[in-house]
Amino acid sequence: MSQKTKKTKVFSALEVANICGVVNQTAINWINAGHLKAYTTPGGQFRVTPEDLAQFMKQRGSEIPPMLQELLDENKTTGGKSIIIVDDDKVLNSLIQKYLEKNFPELKIFQAFDGFEAGTIMANEKPGFVILDLDLPGVDGFSLCKRIKTDENFKNPYIVVVTALKETGLSERVTELGANYFLTKPLSMDQIGAIVNQWAR
């Protein structure tokens, strides 16, 4: 395992404004206009990664502050490895997130609570590992699994499908869509950990 790093940081619009020396609404305007890349939380709040903020500041000719540069340097040590947890069960989603952060602190962890949010984070961050629930609001897990595996922009991530559905032939169906692993709920965190450990080595 890699050396332990600090928890991955993302910035709110207000934090972006403070770093750039502008008011909050200006940062929101940058995001809404498409000048600054961001994704939204389930509550509709903007979040900006250190990499996207640094790129934006460089384009504007602004100096990168030491705090931001430190985050960028830390993120480089992860080797680009990141995981997204896609599950609308917020309790389970957060349990998986906390387990992964504790046992794999060198990995970047993203959370999505519906298919649309997952698609946005996938497009922006391109995580290499996806924990994907099938029964999702918005874009369902079946469609999302197929899209992730067939769209070259996502760079063919490793997909672990998790579900409480009991349909016959479900494992074969998701395997045909491109899933690498199939788990049924209730989940064993140790089993998830073993799969992630094998992938991350």
C-alpha positions in Angstrom: 0.0 0.0 0.0 1.1 3.5 -0.7 2.1 5.9 2.1 -0.9 7.4 3.9 -2.1 10.8 2.5 -4.6 13.3 3.8 -8.3 13.0 2.9 -9.0 14.2 -0.6 -10.2 17.8 -0.6 -12.8 19.4 -2.9 -13.8 23.1 -2.7 -17.2 24.7 -2.3 -18.1 27.8 -4.4 -17.4 29.9 -1.3 -14.0 28.4 -0.7 -13.2 28.9 -4.4 -14.2 32.6 -4.0 -12.0 33.0 -0.9 -9.0 31.4 -2.7 -9.5 33.6 -5.8 -10.2 36.8 -3.8 -13.7 37.3 -5.2 -17.3 37.2 -3.8 -19.2 33.9 -3.7 -21.6 34.9 -6.5 -18.6 35.5 -8.8 -17.4 31.9 -8.3 -20.9 30.6 -8.9 -21.1 32.7 -12.1 -17.8 31.2 -13.3 -19.3 27.7 -12.8 -22.6 28.4 -14.4 -20.9 29.9 -17.4 -18.8 26.8 -17.8 -15.5 28.6 -17.2 -14.8 26.6 -14.0 -15.5 22.9 -14.0 -17.6 21.6 -11.1 -20.0 18.9 -10.1 -23.0 19.2 -7.7 -23.8 17.4 -4.5 -27.3 15.8 -3.9 -28.2 19.1 -2.1 -27.3 21.1 -5.2 -24.1 22.6 -3.9 -21.1 23.0 -6.3 -17.9 21.2 -5.6 -14.6 21.9 -7.4 -11.5 19.6 -7.4 -8.0 21.1 -6.8 -7.0 20.1 -10.3 -9.9 21.9 -11.9 -9.4 25.0 -9.8 -5.6 25.1 -10.5 -6.3 24.8 -14.3 -8.8 27.6 -14.1 -6.4 29.8 -12.2 -3.6 29.2 -14.6 -5.8 30.1 -17.5 -6.6 33.4 -15.8 -2.9 34.0 -15.1 -3.4 33.8 -11.3 -0.7 32.5 -9.0 -1.4 29.1 -7.4 -1.5 29.6 -3.6 0.8 27.2 -1.5 -2.2 25.5 0.1 -3.6 24.5 -3.3 -0.2 23.5 -4.7 0.2 21.2 -1.6 -3.1 19.5 -2.4 -2.0 19.0 -6.0 1.3 17.5 -5.0 -0.5 15.1 -2.6 -3.0 14.0 -5.3 -0.1 13.2 -7.6 1.1 10.6 -5.1 -2.1 8.6 -5.4 -1.1 7.5 -8.9 -4.4 8.7 -10.3 -6.3 5.9 -8.6 -9.8 6.8 -7.5 -13.1 5.1 -6.7 -16.8 6.2 -7.1 -19.6 4.7 -4.9 -22.9 4.9 -6.8 -25.8 4.0 -4.5 -29.0 6.0 -3.5 -29.0 4.4 -0.1 -27.1 7.2 1.6 -26.4 5.2 4.8 -24.8 2.3 2.9 -23.0 4.7 0.5 -21.5 6.5 3.5 -20.6 3.3 5.3 -18.7 2.1 2.2 -17.0 5.5 1.9 -15.8 5.5 5.5 -14.6 1.9 5.2 -12.6 2.7 2.1 -11.2 6.0 3.5 -10.0 4.1 6.6 -8.5 1.1 4.8 -7.3 2.8 1.5 -6.4 6.4 2.5 -4.2 6.8 -0.6 -7.3 6.6 -2.9 -9.6 9.4 -3.9 -13.2 8.5 -3.0 -16.2 10.0 -4.7 -19.9 9.5 -3.9 -22.9 9.7 -6.1 -26.5 9.1 -5.1 -28.2 8.8 -8.5 -27.3 7.9 -12.1 -27.2 11.5 -13.3 -24.7 12.6 -10.6 -22.7 9.5 -11.2 -22.4 10.3 -14.9 -21.2 13.8 -14.2 -18.5 12.7 -11.7 -17.5 9.9 -14.1 -17.1 12.4 -16.9 -15.1 14.9 -14.9 -13.0 12.6 -12.7 -12.8 9.3 -14.6 -12.4 7.1 -11.6 -10.7 3.7 -12.2 -13.1 1.7 -9.9 -16.9 1.9 -9.7 -19.1 0.4 -7.0 -22.4 0.5 -8.7 -25.9 -0.2 -7.4 -28.4 -1.3 -10.0 -31.6 0.1 -8.6 -31.0 3.8 -9.0 -33.2 6.9 -9.6 -32.5 8.8 -12.8 -30.3 6.7 -15.0 -30.5 3.1 -13.8 -27.5 1.0 -13.0 -27.9 -1.3 -16.0 -27.7 1.6 -18.5 -24.9 3.3 -16.5 -22.9 0.1 -16.5 -23.2 -0.3 -20.2 -22.4 3.4 -20.9 -19.3 3.3 -18.6 -17.9 0.2 -20.4 -18.6 1.3 -24.0 -17.7 5.0 -23.7 -13.9 5.3 -24.4 -13.8 8.6 -22.4 -14.3 6.7 -19.2 -11.2 4.6 -19.8 -12.7 1.2 -19.0 -12.9 1.3 -15.2 -13.3 -1.8 -13.0 -16.9 -2.2 -12.1 -18.3 -4.0 -9.0 -22.1 -4.2 -9.2 -24.0 -4.4 -5.9 -27.7 -5.1 -5.7 -30.6 -6.3 -3.5 -32.5 -7.4 -6.6 -33.2 -11.2 -6.8 -33.9 -11.6 -10.6 -32.8 -14.9 -12.2 -29.8 -14.5 -14.4 -28.9 -11.1 -13.0 -25.2 -11.9 -12.6 -24.9 -13.1 -16.2 -26.8 -10.0 -17.4 -24.5 -7.5 -15.7 -21.4 -9.5 -16.8 -22.6 -9.1 -20.4 -22.9 -5.4 -19.8 -19.2 -5.3 -18.7 -19.3 -5.6 -14.9 -16.2 -7.2 -13.5 -17.7 -8.4 -10.2 -21.3 -9.0 -8.9 -22.2 -8.7 -5.2 -25.5 -9.1 -3.5 -26.8 -7.1 -0.5 -26.3 -7.2 2.4 -22.7 -6.4 1.6 -19.5 -7.7 3.3 -17.1 -4.8 3.7 -14.2 -7.2 3.9 -15.2 -8.6 0.6 -15.3 -5.2 -1.0 -11.9 -4.4 0.6 -10.4 -7.6 -0.8 -11.6 -6.7 -4.3 -10.3 -3.1 -4.0 -7.0 -4.3 -2.6 -6.4 -6.6 -5.6 -7.3 -3.8 -8.0 -5.2 -1.1 -6.2 -2.0 -3.1 -6.0 
